[in-house]
Amino acid sequence: MVAVIELFKLAMNNLRERRLRSLLTIIGIFIGITAVVALMSLGDGLQNVVVGQFSSIGADKITIMGSNGFAASPFVSASLPNPLTTDDVRVVRRTRGVQEAGGMLFSSVKAEYKKEEKNTFLLGLPEDETRALVEEGQNIEVSEGRTLKTDDKGVIVIGSYTSDGLFKRKIYVGETLKIEGKDFKVVGILKTRGSRFDDDAIYMNGEEARTLTNKPKLESIIMARVKKGESPEKVAAAVSENLRKHRNVEKGSEDFVAQTSEQLAQSFATILGVVQGVIVGIAAISLLVGGIGIMNTMYTSVVERTKEIGLMKAVGARNSDITLLFLFESGLLGLLGGIVGVLIGAGLSKIAEAAVQQALSANTFVAAISPGLVVGALLFGFIIGTASGVLPARRAASLKPAVALRYE
């Protein structure tokens, strides 16, 4: 044990004596670790936000959105040859196991306030008994004023960012906002929900929104509540089957998705996992280059310290001692690269976090730098370094004392 500790101290001293070389050697390692830590923490943070959003929808609800085969979102429907419509809402309502269903229209619009124009999002709410379902699913709560009534005309409710961040001057309840050239009175302001998309939005009754945007039957998203005692997954499958028949599409070629909140969260997690896997794969190239750099440095070190190795063997050092010394050095190089990478990666992720929060008003977005990610990154750096030092260490251990001492 004492010998191992002494070898570790000797390895540390050797690295300190060659500070510049050690620093240059770890560049590849810390670049790779930096990329992994920064991107993984940002990805995990994004996943936490989205899963939280989906969870707030409720386990008893099904969400139906248009899909182009690559992505599904409320904004995809309008771009489809056969978008979701009010007819699809009726099909969903007739599905066995569905208690109620309602649709919402999403559209980008031009808003004007005090002669200042901005682009924002318009959401049209259903005007029947399903209003409460959609408001619950979208987590719509008013902080000032009131909510929309089903018979309201010419009035709107706006998000918190639309109220105090979209324009130079704050919009208050009772003031008038011009949307696509038409005046609307603000009757309510919503509570902050933590994301730019949710907080930068204007809500009005659905029929008025369709007339304003000239989209008479379009539904961007349909929400359904499952009856008590029914399986949300089975009801979602039944909804998909009925919509396939109504829309005349084959299974596997759907231009829509019908999923529970849990399935939506799982789908996003799967997509994000693939993206993160690709990113980690790219970062692994840098780690491979870093490993080769460590191996090259260790081979150079063996050549430079041939006499030192011979002297150590002459005074009793075993082959295993020499091997362990060089493995310690290479492992420490990898660990040092990991430490620098974790620190820089964590710093970059926090900078990106602040930028996202500022740009999107997404206060709920927090880069998730977990202890597991930190420990894993450090361990991976150490393993890469140690593995890169195996061959140089074996070469150093194989040197014969007599030959090594005569080396010039």
N, C-alpha and C positions, 0 to 999 in steps of 0.2 A: 504493500500500500504506500509506504514511504517513497519507494522508487517511482511509483506511478505519479505521485504528487510532484516529485523532483523533475520528472520528465515533462510534466505539464508546465511547470515554472520555466523550464529551459525553452520549451516551445514558445511561450509568451515572450521571453527575452529575445529569441531569434526574430520574431515578428516585429518587435519594437525597434530592433536594430536596422530593420529594412522597412521603415514606415512608408516611404513613397511607393516602393514596389508593392507592398501589401495593399495600399489604398488603390493603386491602379488595377491590381488583380481582382479586387472584389466588385469592380464597376458592373460587370455583367450580372453578377449575382444580385446586387442591390437594385438594379434596374428591373429585373424580372420580379423580385419580391415586391418592389414598389407598385408595379402594375397589378399584381395579384391582389395585394392588400387594398389598394385604392378602389379597384373595380369591383372586387367581391363585396367590400363593405357598402359601396354605393348600391350595388345590385340587391344585397340583402335588405338595405334600408328601403329601397323602392318596393321590394316584395312585401315588407311589413306594412307599408302604407296601403298598397293595393288590397292585400288580404284583409286589412282592417276595414277598408271601404266596402268590400264584398260582404264581410261578416255583418256589417251594419244594415245590410239589406234585409237580413232575416232568413232563417233556415227554412221557413215555410213559403218562400217565394221563388218563382221561376222567372228568368229574364230571357226575352227573345230579341235578338238583334240580327241585322243583315250581315252577311259574310260574303267576301269575294274569293274565298278559298284559301286566303293567306291570313286575313285578319277579320275580326268581328268587332264592330263598334257602332254606336248610335249614328255616326257620320257616314258609315259605309252604305247604309240602306238607300240614301238618296242617289248614290252613284250606280246602283244596280239597274240592269235592264228591267227587272221585275221587283221593285222595292216593296217593302212591307207597307200595308195599307190598313184602313179601317176594316176592310173585309177580313183580313187576317185576325184582327182583334176578335171578331165575331166567331171565327173558327176556334180560337183558343178558349173563348167563353163556353163553347158547347162541348169541350173536351171533358170526358169523365174524370172526376177528381179535382177539377178547377172550381174554386168557390167564386172568384171574380177575376176580371182581367181588364186592364186599361192601357192605353197607349200614350206616348209623348212624342211631340215633334221637336227635333233639334235643328237649328239653322243658324248660320252666321249672318249677322245683320249689321247695318251701319246706324250708329246712334249719334245724336247731336245734342249737346248741352251748352248753353251760353255761346253759341256759334263755333263750338269746338267739336270736331267729328272724330269718332273712334269706331273701330270694329269690335264687336262683342258677340256673345252667344244669346240666342233667343230660345226659350223652352216653352212649348205650348202644353198646358195641363188639360187633362180630360175634364169635361163639364158635367159628368154624371156622378153616380155614387162611388165610382172607382177613384175619385180625386184623392181620398184619404189613403188609399193603397199606394198610389204613386208618390204622394208626399212622404209617406212613411218609408218607402223604398229608397227615395232620393234624400232622405234625412233633412227635409225642408222644415225649418223652424224660424219664426219671425222674432226679431229682437226689438224692432220699432214698428209702430203702425199695426196693420192687420194683414191677414192672409187674403187671397183672392176668393171671392164668392162666385158660385157657378154662373150667376146671371150678370156678372160684371162686364161692362163694355168701356173701352177707352182708358182702362187703368192697368197698372203693372206693379209687380213686386220685384225688387232688385237685390242682387247679391251685395255682400259687404264691400268687396273690392270695387264693384261698379259704383257704389255710393261714395267711397272716400279715396279711391286710388286711380280709377280709370281716367277721370278728367282732372284738370288743374284745380277746379273748385268742387267742393263736396256737394253731393246731391242729398237733399233732405226730404222727408215725407211731406207730401203736399205739393212738391214742385213738379214741373212738367219736363218730360224728356221726349225728344223727337226721335222716332224709330222709322227708318225707311221713309222719311218725309211726313210722317203722321204723328200728331201730338198725343202723348199718353201721360196720365197723372200717376205719380208714384204714391201708392197707398201703404207700402210696407217695405222694410229692409230686413234681409235675412241675417241670422246669426252666422258668424264666421265658421266655415267648415274646414279650413286648413289647406285648400288647394286652389290654384288660380282658376281652373276650369269651373269649379263649383261656385267660387265667390265672384267671378266675373261673368255674371249671367243675368238675363232679364226674363221674368216669368209673366205669362199672360194666359188667358183662356185659349184652349186649343183651336176652336173654330176661327177666332179672331187672328191667331197666329198663322193659320193656314191661308186665310184670305190675304193677310199682309205679305206673306212670302210666296203667294200663288202656288201653294202646294195643297190642293183641296182634300186629298185622301191620304197623304203620306204619313206614316208612323215610323219614327226613327228607332223607337224601342217600345216593346210591349212587356208589361209586368203582370204576372198572375199570382194569385194567392191559392195555395193548395188547401183543400178541405182537411179538417182535423181527422187524424187517423189514417190519412193517405200517405204513401211514400212519395216524397218530392221527386226522387229519381225516376220512379215508375210513371208519375204524372208527366214529367218532362219528356220522357220517351214517347208517351201517348200524344202529347202536344206536337212533337216532331213528326210523328206518323200522320196525324191529321193535316198538318201544314204541308207535308210532302204531297199528299193526295190533292189538297186544294190548289197548290201551286204547280202541280204536275211535274215534280222533279223526282229523280231516282235517289234511292238511299246511297249515300256516299258522294252525291253531287249537289247537296243542299246549298242554297244561297242564303241560308240563315242558320243560326244556332239557337237552341233552347236548352238552357242549363240552369241548375240550381246555383245558389250563391257559393256553395262548397265546390261545385264543379268548375265554376268560373275562376275561383281562387286557384284550384289545382291546374287548370289550363294555363293560367298566367305563370304559375310557378314552374311548369314544365318548359314553357317558352323561354323564360328567364334562365332556367338551368342550362338550356342548350346554348344560349348566348354567352353565359358565364363560362361554359365549357370551352367554347371557341376562343374566348379571351384568354383563359388560362393556358390553352394550347399555344397561342401566339407568344404569351409571356414565357412559356417553357423553352422557346427557342433562345431567348436571352439567357435563361438559366443554363442551358446547354453550352452556350458560348462562354458563360462565366465559369462553368465547370472545366472546360478545356483550358481556359486561362489559368485556373488554379493548377491544373496538371502540368502545364508548361512551366509555371513558376516553380513548382516543386522539383521538376526534373532539373531546372537550372540550379536550384538550391543544392541538389545532390552533387552536381558537378563541382560547384563552388566549394562545397564543404567536404570533399572527398578525404582530405587529410584529417579533418576534425572527426569524421566517422571512423577512420583508421585508428586515431588516437583513443577514441572512446572504446573501441573493441579491444585495443591493446591493454587497457586498464580494467577490462572485465565486462564491458557492456555486451549483452547478448543480442542475437539477431532480432528477437522479439522487442527488446528495448529500442533498438534503432527504428524498427517498423512503427512502434507506438509513438515515438517522437515525431516522425513525419506525418503520421495520421492525425496527431494532435494539432500540428501546424496547419494542415490542410482543412481539418474540421473547424478550427478557429477562424480561418479565413472565410469559410462558408457561413459560420455563425455571425461573424462581424458584418458580412454583407447582408445577412438576414436582419440584424438589428437596425442597420442604417436604412434598409428597405422598408421595414415596418414603420420606423419613425417618419420617413418621408411620405410613405403611402398613407399613413394616418393623417398627416398634415394636409396632403392634397385632397383627401376625401372630405376633410372638414371645410376646406376652402370651397370645394365643389358643393358641399351641403349648403353653405351660406349663399353661394351664387344661385342655387336652385330655389332656396327659400325667398331670396330677393326677387328673382325673375318671375317666379310662378306664384308667389305668395303662399307657398306650400309649407306652412309652419310645422306640419306633422311629419315632414320628411326629415329623417335623421339617419346619417350614415351609421350602419350597424357594425362597429368594430368589436367583435366578440372576442373573449379570451381564447376561445378555440381557434379562431383565425390567427391571432397573434402567435400562440404556441405552435400551431401548425406551420406557419411561415418560418419561424425560427428553427424548428426541427427540420424542416425541408432544406433550409439553407445549410444547416450543419451536415445533413446526410449527403447533399450534393458535394460539399467540400470534402468530406471524408472519403466518399467514393472516388472522387477525382485524385485523391492522394494515394490510393492503393498501389498502383503500379510504380510510381516513384519511390514509395516506401519499401516495396519489395526489392527494387533495384539497389537502394541504399543498404538494405540489410544483407544483400548478397555480396557486397564488396569484401574482399579478403584484406585483413589488417596489413599484411606486408606490402601488398600492391598499393593499398590506399595511402600508406605512409610515404611511399616513394613518388606519389603523384605530384606533378608540377603543373 
